[in-house]
Amino acid sequence: MNKTERAAQLADVTGLGGLLRRLRPGAPTVVLAYHRIGDGSGSPYDRAGWDASADALDAQLSVLARDYEVVSPQTMTQPAKRPRVLITFDDGYRDNHDVALALLRRHGLSATFFLTTGFLDHQRVSWWDELAWMAHTSPRTELVLEGESFALMPSEVEHSIARLLARYKTLAGEETEAYVEAVGAAAATGRHPQPAHDTWMTWDMARAMRDAGMTIGGHSAAHPILSRLSAAEQRADIAHCAQRLEAELGQPMRWFSYPVGLRDSFNSDSRAALVHAGVEAAFSLYGITDGGADRYDIQRCSIGGAQAARFRMMLNAPRLFARA
């Protein structure tokens, strides 16, 4: 248990959390971001992508249903008598349909799902999962790339994966494919054998979620780091995402979340492309909401495997306990 978890547990057991919740009924909406649901501890893919087990999500939704007003993007700025929370999921993972949807319905809650349309269309492994797969399945104990060493022993491989992913995020769009090829060669694995049918939703699943009252938004067509693309490339990707959502779901793309979502993951060209596509609000992922003052940078906090006490404190004192 790290320092943040210990501090959250102390605040929770002393009753400070409940007091803070009662003092903030009119506070800005806390926007929670999930990705995958389940147990990724033995996965060859990026294990940091699993934000909660099914049991943990069930317990978290129980807290939200009991103590908070769970809202949609349409209603998140309306007056409320209780603290507001918006639940979001990124990427379009199949477990969002198979696991999260049933739990949301059990608790009478709704959520917003931001879909990467290319993953649903082509069922291909993502770049972050492919890089993690290379590190996890490599026959080598060390990966050397451009003179830099990445240890692949079980005790160090997760740290090396984080470094490989961080480097990817700094690259210009036209450099990313060559980088993945180079990592595959250095790991002696080559590229991941496509496709990844068990990873992503189908469009039928997305329609079922829409019909169950869930909000559907866009998360790009190909999950690039938008700020690493030209203005024209950003506009094309976002327009294609909007077109696919409207074609498959019969509704415009009103909401969007930026791939990766850090401060440097999007820029003024991204915003302009969203405005051109008719998007009304866009969500980042580097902290907590500021109340939606900038509707094209509504901040969210990542669940990131938070334990029960920290989850409650993320809601009660988000500026102290929300994970950027």
SULTANOR-V282601 format. One record per residue. N is the residue number from 1. SS is DSSP state (@ for helix, = for strand, . for the rest). PHI is phi in degrees with one decimal (none if undefined). BURIAL is b if it has 24 or more other ideal C-beta (glycine too) atoms within 12 Angstrom, else e. Layout:
n->N ss->SS phi->PHI burial->BURIAL
n->N ss->SS phi->PHI burial->BURIAL
This chain:
n->1 ss->. phi->none burial->e
n->2 ss->. phi->-83.2 burial->e
n->3 ss->@ phi->-62.9 burial->e
n->4 ss->@ phi->-65.1 burial->b
n->5 ss->@ phi->-64.1 burial->b
n->6 ss->@ phi->-65.3 burial->e
n->7 ss->@ phi->-64.4 burial->e
n->8 ss->@ phi->-64.5 burial->b
n->9 ss->@ phi->-63.4 burial->b
n->10 ss->@ phi->-63.8 burial->e
n->11 ss->@ phi->-63.2 burial->b
n->12 ss->@ phi->-70.7 burial->b
n->13 ss->@ phi->-73.2 burial->e
n->14 ss->. phi->-82.4 burial->e
n->15 ss->. phi->87.5 burial->e
n->16 ss->@ phi->-62.6 burial->e
n->17 ss->@ phi->-60.5 burial->b
n->18 ss->@ phi->-63.4 burial->e
n->19 ss->@ phi->-62.8 burial->e
n->20 ss->@ phi->-63.1 burial->b
n->21 ss->@ phi->-62.7 burial->b
n->22 ss->@ phi->-68.7 burial->e
n->23 ss->@ phi->-88.3 burial->e
n->24 ss->. phi->-125.1 burial->b
n->25 ss->. phi->-63.7 burial->e
n->26 ss->. phi->-99.3 burial->e
n->27 ss->. phi->-71.3 burial->b
n->28 ss->. phi->-58.6 burial->b
n->29 ss->. phi->-63.7 burial->b
n->30 ss->= phi->-87.8 burial->b
n->31 ss->= phi->-106.7 burial->b
n->32 ss->= phi->-96.1 burial->b
n->33 ss->= phi->-120.1 burial->b
n->34 ss->= phi->-113.8 burial->b
n->35 ss->. phi->-123.2 burial->b
n->36 ss->= phi->-98.8 burial->b
n->37 ss->= phi->-120.6 burial->b
n->38 ss->. phi->140.1 burial->b
n->39 ss->. phi->-111.3 burial->e
n->40 ss->. phi->-100.1 burial->b
n->41 ss->. phi->-63.4 burial->e
n->42 ss->. phi->-108.4 burial->e
n->43 ss->. phi->-76.0 burial->b
n->44 ss->. phi->-79.8 burial->b
n->45 ss->. phi->-95.4 burial->b
n->46 ss->. phi->-71.9 burial->b
n->47 ss->@ phi->-69.9 burial->b
n->48 ss->@ phi->-70.9 burial->b
n->49 ss->@ phi->-76.3 burial->b
n->50 ss->= phi->-87.5 burial->b
n->51 ss->= phi->-91.4 burial->b
n->52 ss->= phi->-162.6 burial->b
n->53 ss->. phi->-74.8 burial->b
n->54 ss->@ phi->-60.6 burial->b
n->55 ss->@ phi->-66.1 burial->e
n->56 ss->@ phi->-66.0 burial->b
n->57 ss->@ phi->-63.0 burial->b
n->58 ss->@ phi->-57.7 burial->b
n->59 ss->@ phi->-66.3 burial->e
n->60 ss->@ phi->-65.5 burial->b
n->61 ss->@ phi->-66.0 burial->b
n->62 ss->@ phi->-62.2 burial->e
n->63 ss->@ phi->-62.2 burial->b
n->64 ss->@ phi->-64.9 burial->b
n->65 ss->@ phi->-65.6 burial->e
n->66 ss->@ phi->-80.7 burial->e
n->67 ss->@ phi->-114.4 burial->b
n->68 ss->. phi->-133.3 burial->b
n->69 ss->= phi->-96.8 burial->b
n->70 ss->= phi->-88.7 burial->b
n->71 ss->= phi->-118.1 burial->b
n->72 ss->. phi->-110.4 burial->b
n->73 ss->. phi->-57.5 burial->b
n->74 ss->. phi->-67.9 burial->e
n->75 ss->. phi->-113.1 burial->e
n->76 ss->. phi->-68.6 burial->b
n->77 ss->. phi->-103.8 burial->b
n->78 ss->. phi->-75.6 burial->e
n->79 ss->. phi->-58.5 burial->e
n->80 ss->. phi->-142.8 burial->e
n->81 ss->. phi->-88.4 burial->e
n->82 ss->. phi->-121.6 burial->e
n->83 ss->. phi->-55.8 burial->b
n->84 ss->= phi->-99.6 burial->b
n->85 ss->= phi->-136.4 burial->b
n->86 ss->= phi->-112.0 burial->b
n->87 ss->= phi->-98.8 burial->b
n->88 ss->= phi->-132.0 burial->b
n->89 ss->= phi->-131.8 burial->b
n->90 ss->= phi->-106.8 burial->b
n->91 ss->= phi->95.1 burial->b
n->92 ss->. phi->103.7 burial->b
n->93 ss->= phi->-66.2 burial->b
n->94 ss->@ phi->-63.0 burial->b
n->95 ss->@ phi->-65.3 burial->b
n->96 ss->@ phi->-62.1 burial->b
n->97 ss->@ phi->-80.3 burial->b
n->98 ss->@ phi->-74.2 burial->e
n->99 ss->@ phi->-115.4 burial->b
n->100 ss->@ phi->-64.5 burial->b
n->101 ss->@ phi->-59.4 burial->b
n->102 ss->@ phi->-62.7 burial->e
n->103 ss->@ phi->-69.0 burial->b
n->104 ss->@ phi->-60.0 burial->b
n->105 ss->@ phi->-66.8 burial->e
n->106 ss->@ phi->-59.2 burial->e
n->107 ss->. phi->-94.0 burial->b
n->108 ss->. phi->69.1 burial->e
n->109 ss->. phi->-115.5 burial->b
n->110 ss->. phi->-120.3 burial->b
n->111 ss->. phi->-147.4 burial->b
n->112 ss->= phi->-110.9 burial->b
n->113 ss->= phi->-115.5 burial->b
n->114 ss->= phi->-96.5 burial->b
n->115 ss->= phi->-102.3 burial->b
n->116 ss->. phi->-87.5 burial->b
n->117 ss->@ phi->-62.9 burial->b
n->118 ss->@ phi->-63.9 burial->b
n->119 ss->@ phi->-69.3 burial->b
n->120 ss->@ phi->-70.8 burial->b
n->121 ss->@ phi->-70.2 burial->b
n->122 ss->@ phi->-115.9 burial->e
n->123 ss->. phi->52.9 burial->e
n->124 ss->. phi->-99.4 burial->e
n->125 ss->. phi->-67.4 burial->b
n->126 ss->. phi->-73.8 burial->b
n->127 ss->@ phi->-65.1 burial->b
n->128 ss->@ phi->-72.6 burial->b
n->129 ss->@ phi->-71.4 burial->b
n->130 ss->@ phi->-66.1 burial->b
n->131 ss->@ phi->-64.3 burial->b
n->132 ss->@ phi->-64.7 burial->b
n->133 ss->@ phi->-59.1 burial->b
n->134 ss->@ phi->-60.2 burial->b
n->135 ss->@ phi->-69.4 burial->b
n->136 ss->@ phi->-70.3 burial->b
n->137 ss->@ phi->-103.1 burial->b
n->138 ss->. phi->-62.1 burial->b
n->139 ss->. phi->-77.1 burial->e
n->140 ss->. phi->-95.3 burial->b
n->141 ss->. phi->-97.0 burial->e
n->142 ss->= phi->-149.7 burial->e
n->143 ss->= phi->-113.2 burial->b
n->144 ss->= phi->-113.9 burial->e
n->145 ss->= phi->-132.8 burial->b
n->146 ss->. phi->52.4 burial->e
n->147 ss->. phi->81.4 burial->e
n->148 ss->= phi->-102.8 burial->e
n->149 ss->= phi->-99.7 burial->e
n->150 ss->= phi->-126.4 burial->b
n->151 ss->= phi->-70.6 burial->e
n->152 ss->. phi->-114.1 burial->b
n->153 ss->. phi->-65.9 burial->e
n->154 ss->. phi->-51.1 burial->e
n->155 ss->. phi->-74.1 burial->e
n->156 ss->. phi->-124.1 burial->e
n->157 ss->@ phi->-65.2 burial->b
n->158 ss->@ phi->-65.8 burial->b
n->159 ss->@ phi->-64.1 burial->e
n->160 ss->@ phi->-66.2 burial->b
n->161 ss->@ phi->-61.5 burial->b
n->162 ss->@ phi->-59.1 burial->e
n->163 ss->@ phi->-69.4 burial->b
n->164 ss->@ phi->-62.9 burial->b
n->165 ss->@ phi->-67.4 burial->b
n->166 ss->@ phi->-62.3 burial->e
n->167 ss->@ phi->-66.4 burial->b
n->168 ss->@ phi->-54.4 burial->b
n->169 ss->. phi->-67.8 burial->b
n->170 ss->. phi->-91.3 burial->e
n->171 ss->. phi->-85.2 burial->b
n->172 ss->. phi->-66.3 burial->e
n->173 ss->@ phi->-53.1 burial->b
n->174 ss->@ phi->-74.8 burial->e
n->175 ss->@ phi->-94.6 burial->e
n->176 ss->@ phi->-69.7 burial->b
n->177 ss->@ phi->-64.3 burial->e
n->178 ss->@ phi->-63.0 burial->e
n->179 ss->@ phi->-64.6 burial->b
n->180 ss->@ phi->-62.2 burial->b
n->181 ss->@ phi->-59.1 burial->e
n->182 ss->@ phi->-66.2 burial->b
n->183 ss->@ phi->-65.2 burial->b
n->184 ss->@ phi->-60.8 burial->b
n->185 ss->@ phi->-68.8 burial->e
n->186 ss->@ phi->-66.6 burial->b
n->187 ss->@ phi->-85.8 burial->b
n->188 ss->. phi->62.1 burial->e
n->189 ss->. phi->-110.1 burial->b
n->190 ss->. phi->69.9 burial->e
n->191 ss->. phi->-79.9 burial->e
n->192 ss->. phi->-65.3 burial->b
n->193 ss->. phi->-71.1 burial->e
n->194 ss->. phi->-76.9 burial->e
n->195 ss->. phi->-96.9 burial->e
n->196 ss->. phi->-133.8 burial->b
n->197 ss->. phi->-63.1 burial->e
n->198 ss->. phi->-86.0 burial->e
n->199 ss->. phi->-92.4 burial->b
n->200 ss->= phi->-109.9 burial->b
n->201 ss->. phi->-62.0 burial->b
n->202 ss->. phi->-97.4 burial->b
n->203 ss->@ phi->-66.9 burial->b
n->204 ss->@ phi->-61.7 burial->e
n->205 ss->@ phi->-65.4 burial->b
n->206 ss->@ phi->-62.1 burial->b
n->207 ss->@ phi->-66.1 burial->e
n->208 ss->@ phi->-63.9 burial->e
n->209 ss->@ phi->-68.9 burial->b
n->210 ss->@ phi->-58.4 burial->b
n->211 ss->@ phi->-68.4 burial->e
n->212 ss->. phi->-84.8 burial->b
n->213 ss->. phi->94.9 burial->e
n->214 ss->. phi->-80.4 burial->b
n->215 ss->= phi->-88.9 burial->b
n->216 ss->= phi->-115.7 burial->b
n->217 ss->= phi->-130.3 burial->b
n->218 ss->= phi->-101.8 burial->b
n->219 ss->. phi->-137.4 burial->b
n->220 ss->. phi->89.8 burial->b
n->221 ss->. phi->-89.4 burial->b
n->222 ss->. phi->-126.3 burial->b
n->223 ss->. phi->56.5 burial->b
n->224 ss->. phi->-81.1 burial->b
n->225 ss->. phi->-79.5 burial->b
n->226 ss->@ phi->-57.0 burial->b
n->227 ss->@ phi->-66.3 burial->b
n->228 ss->@ phi->-89.2 burial->b
n->229 ss->. phi->-105.6 burial->b
n->230 ss->. phi->-70.1 burial->e
n->231 ss->@ phi->-58.3 burial->e
n->232 ss->@ phi->-65.7 burial->e
n->233 ss->@ phi->-66.6 burial->b
n->234 ss->@ phi->-61.9 burial->b
n->235 ss->@ phi->-62.1 burial->b
n->236 ss->@ phi->-66.9 burial->b
n->237 ss->@ phi->-63.8 burial->b
n->238 ss->@ phi->-66.1 burial->b
n->239 ss->@ phi->-64.3 burial->b
n->240 ss->@ phi->-67.2 burial->b
n->241 ss->@ phi->-58.5 burial->b
n->242 ss->@ phi->-62.0 burial->b
n->243 ss->@ phi->-64.2 burial->e
n->244 ss->@ phi->-69.3 burial->b
n->245 ss->@ phi->-62.9 burial->b
n->246 ss->@ phi->-68.9 burial->e
n->247 ss->@ phi->-65.8 burial->e
n->248 ss->@ phi->-89.5 burial->b
n->249 ss->@ phi->-111.7 burial->b
n->250 ss->. phi->69.6 burial->e
n->251 ss->. phi->-146.3 burial->e
n->252 ss->. phi->-73.0 burial->e
n->253 ss->. phi->-86.2 burial->b
n->254 ss->. phi->-89.6 burial->b
n->255 ss->= phi->-128.6 burial->b
n->256 ss->= phi->-148.3 burial->b
n->257 ss->= phi->-122.8 burial->b
n->258 ss->. phi->-72.5 burial->b
n->259 ss->. phi->-54.8 burial->b
n->260 ss->. phi->69.8 burial->b
n->261 ss->. phi->79.0 burial->b
n->262 ss->. phi->-77.1 burial->b
n->263 ss->@ phi->-56.6 burial->e
n->264 ss->@ phi->-97.5 burial->e
n->265 ss->@ phi->-88.5 burial->b
n->266 ss->. phi->-146.1 burial->b
n->267 ss->. phi->-150.5 burial->b
n->268 ss->@ phi->-63.3 burial->e
n->269 ss->@ phi->-66.7 burial->b
n->270 ss->@ phi->-62.1 burial->b
n->271 ss->@ phi->-60.2 burial->b
n->272 ss->@ phi->-61.4 burial->e
n->273 ss->@ phi->-65.5 burial->b
n->274 ss->@ phi->-67.6 burial->b
n->275 ss->@ phi->-60.2 burial->e
n->276 ss->@ phi->-62.2 burial->e
n->277 ss->. phi->-81.9 burial->b
n->278 ss->. phi->84.9 burial->e
n->279 ss->. phi->-72.9 burial->b
n->280 ss->. phi->-91.6 burial->b
n->281 ss->= phi->-157.3 burial->b
n->282 ss->= phi->-133.7 burial->b
n->283 ss->= phi->-117.0 burial->b
n->284 ss->. phi->-100.4 burial->b
n->285 ss->. phi->-152.9 burial->b
n->286 ss->. phi->-141.4 burial->b
n->287 ss->. phi->164.8 burial->b
n->288 ss->. phi->-126.4 burial->b
n->289 ss->. phi->-62.9 burial->b
n->290 ss->. phi->-103.0 burial->b
n->291 ss->. phi->89.7 burial->e
n->292 ss->. phi->78.4 burial->b
n->293 ss->. phi->-58.6 burial->e
n->294 ss->. phi->-110.4 burial->e
n->295 ss->. phi->-73.4 burial->b
n->296 ss->. phi->-107.2 burial->b
n->297 ss->. phi->-155.0 burial->b
n->298 ss->= phi->-86.1 burial->b
n->299 ss->. phi->-78.7 burial->b
n->300 ss->. phi->-124.9 burial->b
n->301 ss->= phi->-113.4 burial->b
n->302 ss->= phi->-81.7 burial->b
n->303 ss->. phi->-64.5 burial->b
n->304 ss->. phi->54.8 burial->b
n->305 ss->. phi->74.2 burial->b
n->306 ss->. phi->-58.3 burial->b
n->307 ss->. phi->-74.8 burial->b
n->308 ss->@ phi->-56.3 burial->b
n->309 ss->@ phi->-63.9 burial->b
n->310 ss->@ phi->-67.6 burial->b
n->311 ss->@ phi->-58.0 burial->b
n->312 ss->@ phi->-63.1 burial->b
n->313 ss->@ phi->-74.7 burial->b
n->314 ss->@ phi->-59.7 burial->b
n->315 ss->@ phi->-82.2 burial->b
n->316 ss->@ phi->-80.1 burial->b
n->317 ss->. phi->-138.8 burial->b
n->318 ss->@ phi->-61.4 burial->b
n->319 ss->@ phi->-69.7 burial->e
n->320 ss->@ phi->-97.3 burial->e
n->321 ss->@ phi->-120.1 burial->b
n->322 ss->. phi->-73.3 burial->b
n->323 ss->= phi->-90.6 burial->b
n->324 ss->. phi->-71.7 burial->e
